Structures are given as structure tokens and as C-alpha cells.
Amino acid sequence: MASVIEKNQVVTFHYTLKDKDGNLLDKSVGGDPLAYLHGHSNIIPGLEVHMESKKVGDKLQVHVTPDKGYGQYDPDKRFLIARDQLPGDIELEPGMALELHAEDGETLLAAIVAIDKRAVEVDANHPMAGIDLYFEVEVMSIRDASAEEIQHGHVHGPGGHHH
């Protein structure tokens, strides 16, 4: 078993995530811990850098700014789509996620903001874009990654990806 977090190790941790006003955004506490492969960009950079060299049982509080989290909010990623450009057989509603395909082949995930008879307003920003994030983290386990996990760039098995 590994003693400190470094590249190519599988780490599990519990976290609580809040915004600057203390509002709960997400948490793993009360459920399964999050597992990730350290050093492979499986978690946001501003959190991963603080996990380096930590040990099982370590608790930390981490403030992550948007540039090291989900990016700044980009108003250009909020736009209108003509209603007839979307499939007519789907019942659209605000908050619904859509997968959009641009002419250049890029795929965007967007949330529906508003709908009227002629257009649908969508927002392709990450829901946490532009938000300062405040994590409380407890390291639960550290182990060496398998050769397959390193090759694939993510954790396999419990808490990870299943092939």
C-alpha cells in the first residue's frame, strides 16, 4: 500500500463542496468515497495539486478559483437555438441537458434555460463555471494503480470505470 499520494496512484477520498456563501454544492459523505487516478487530470487541477503528498487520514480544506476549477463563466456559451433545429419528438423542459453537435464536429453539453415557440435558450457552461469552490476533503485510501489503469488513464473497479 502506498504511503503518500503521487502520480499513478488510485486515491479515494470523501469531500464536501460548498460555494463562497457556504451553500452545499455536492458531497460524497454519507455515500461512497470518490476514486481517481492521481496525475491524470481525473479531478479538477486546483484540487489535485493539493492532494499531492497527502496520506491516508489527512484532512484538508481547499479553496479552488474558477481558473483552476471549471473555468470562468463564458456568456458566449449561452445562446438561442431555433426550435425547428431540435428534434420535434422530444419534450423539452428547462433544466434538461442536451447534447449539441456543431458544424465543426465539436460536441457540447448544454442545459435548457428557457423555451418559447420559436427558440430554445441553452447554456453550455459547466454548472460550476465562474464559481469559487471550497472543498473539505478526507483521504480514505491510497494504492498503486494497475498497469491497465495507468494505460487507460482512469480507475477501474469500485468507484471507477467498468469495461
C-alpha positions as CSV (number, residue, x, y, z in Angstrom):
1,M,0.0,0.0,0.0
2,A,1.3,3.4,-0.9
3,S,2.1,5.9,1.9
4,V,1.6,9.3,0.2
5,I,-0.3,10.4,-2.9
6,E,1.8,10.7,-6.1
7,K,1.3,10.1,-9.8
8,N,-0.1,6.8,-10.9
9,Q,-1.8,6.0,-7.6
10,V,-5.5,5.4,-7.0
11,V,-6.9,7.6,-4.3
12,T,-10.2,7.5,-2.6
13,F,-11.5,10.5,-0.6
14,H,-14.6,11.9,0.9
15,Y,-15.4,15.5,0.2
16,T,-17.9,18.2,0.9
17,L,-18.1,21.1,-1.6
18,K,-19.5,24.5,-0.9
19,D,-19.7,27.9,-2.6
20,K,-18.4,31.2,-1.0
21,D,-21.6,31.6,0.8
22,G,-21.4,28.2,2.4
23,N,-24.2,26.7,0.3
24,L,-23.7,22.9,-0.2
25,L,-23.0,22.1,-3.9
26,D,-22.0,18.4,-3.6
27,K,-20.8,15.8,-1.2
28,S,-19.7,12.2,-1.0
29,V,-20.0,12.0,2.8
30,G,-22.8,9.5,3.6
31,G,-22.1,7.6,0.4
32,D,-19.1,6.0,-1.3
33,P,-15.9,8.0,-1.5
34,L,-14.7,9.3,-4.8
35,A,-11.9,7.3,-6.5
36,Y,-9.5,8.8,-9.0
37,L,-6.1,8.2,-10.7
38,H,-3.7,10.8,-9.4
39,G,-1.8,12.8,-12.0
40,H,-4.1,12.0,-14.9
41,S,-6.4,15.0,-14.7
42,N,-9.3,13.0,-13.4
43,I,-10.3,15.7,-10.9
44,I,-10.1,19.5,-11.3
45,P,-6.5,20.8,-11.2
46,G,-6.9,23.1,-8.2
47,L,-7.9,20.1,-6.1
48,E,-5.5,17.6,-7.5
49,V,-2.4,19.8,-6.7
50,H,-3.4,20.0,-3.1
51,M,-3.8,16.2,-2.9
52,E,-0.1,15.6,-3.8
53,S,1.9,14.1,-0.9
54,K,-1.1,13.7,1.4
55,K,-1.5,10.5,3.5
56,V,-4.5,8.3,4.5
57,G,-6.4,10.1,7.2
58,D,-5.2,13.6,6.2
59,K,-8.0,16.2,6.2
60,L,-7.7,19.4,4.2
61,Q,-9.6,22.5,3.3
62,V,-9.0,23.7,-0.3
63,H,-10.2,26.9,-2.0
64,V,-10.3,26.5,-5.8
65,T,-10.7,29.5,-8.0
66,P,-12.6,29.2,-11.3
67,D,-9.3,29.2,-13.4
68,K,-8.2,26.0,-11.5
69,G,-11.7,24.6,-11.4
70,Y,-14.4,24.6,-14.1
71,G,-13.3,27.8,-15.8
72,Q,-14.7,31.3,-16.0
73,Y,-18.3,31.7,-17.0
74,D,-18.4,32.5,-20.8
75,P,-21.5,34.5,-21.8
76,D,-21.0,33.3,-25.4
77,K,-21.8,29.8,-24.3
78,R,-25.4,30.9,-23.6
79,F,-27.3,31.2,-26.8
80,L,-30.5,30.6,-28.7
81,I,-31.3,27.6,-31.0
82,A,-34.2,27.8,-33.4
83,R,-36.9,25.4,-32.1
84,D,-37.0,23.7,-35.5
85,Q,-33.3,22.8,-35.2
86,L,-34.1,20.4,-32.4
87,P,-36.0,17.0,-32.7
88,G,-39.7,17.5,-32.5
89,D,-40.3,14.2,-30.8
90,I,-38.5,15.3,-27.6
91,E,-40.5,17.0,-24.8
92,L,-38.2,19.9,-23.9
93,E,-38.2,21.5,-20.4
94,P,-35.9,23.9,-18.6
95,G,-33.0,22.3,-16.8
96,M,-32.9,19.4,-19.3
97,A,-29.5,18.5,-20.7
98,L,-28.9,18.4,-24.4
99,E,-26.0,17.1,-26.4
100,L,-25.4,19.6,-29.3
101,H,-23.2,18.9,-32.4
102,A,-21.6,21.9,-34.0
103,E,-20.8,22.0,-37.7
104,D,-17.1,21.6,-36.9
105,G,-17.9,18.3,-35.2
106,E,-17.5,19.6,-31.7
107,T,-19.9,18.2,-29.2
108,L,-21.3,20.4,-26.4
109,L,-23.4,19.6,-23.4
110,A,-25.9,22.3,-22.7
111,A,-28.7,22.9,-20.3
112,I,-32.0,24.3,-21.4
113,V,-32.6,27.7,-19.8
114,A,-35.8,28.8,-21.4
115,I,-38.2,27.8,-24.2
116,D,-40.6,29.7,-26.4
117,K,-42.4,28.8,-29.6
118,R,-39.5,29.8,-31.9
119,A,-36.4,29.3,-29.9
120,V,-34.7,27.4,-27.0
121,E,-32.1,29.2,-24.9
122,V,-29.3,27.0,-23.8
123,D,-26.2,27.3,-21.6
124,A,-23.1,25.2,-22.4
125,N,-21.1,26.5,-19.5
126,H,-20.3,23.9,-16.8
127,P,-22.8,24.4,-14.0
128,M,-19.9,25.4,-11.7
129,A,-18.2,27.7,-14.1
130,G,-17.2,31.0,-12.6
131,I,-17.7,29.8,-9.0
132,D,-15.1,29.7,-6.3
133,L,-15.2,26.2,-4.8
134,Y,-14.5,25.3,-1.2
135,F,-13.7,21.7,-0.5
136,E,-13.3,19.8,2.8
137,V,-11.5,16.6,2.0
138,E,-10.5,13.4,3.9
139,V,-8.1,10.9,2.2
140,M,-9.6,7.5,2.8
141,S,-7.2,5.2,0.8
142,I,-4.2,5.2,-1.5
143,R,-2.9,2.3,-3.6
144,D,-0.7,1.7,-6.6
145,A,-2.6,1.8,-9.9
146,S,-2.6,-1.3,-12.1
147,A,-0.8,-1.1,-15.4
148,E,-4.2,-1.2,-17.1
149,E,-5.5,1.7,-15.1
150,I,-2.4,3.7,-16.0
151,Q,-2.7,2.8,-19.6
152,H,-6.4,3.8,-19.7
153,G,-5.9,6.9,-17.6
154,H,-8.6,6.1,-15.0
155,V,-9.6,3.9,-12.1
156,H,-11.2,0.5,-12.7
157,G,-13.4,-1.4,-10.3
158,P,-15.3,0.0,-7.3
159,G,-15.6,3.8,-7.6
160,G,-14.1,3.8,-11.1
161,H,-14.8,2.8,-14.7
162,H,-16.1,-0.7,-15.6
163,H,-15.2,-2.1,-19.1
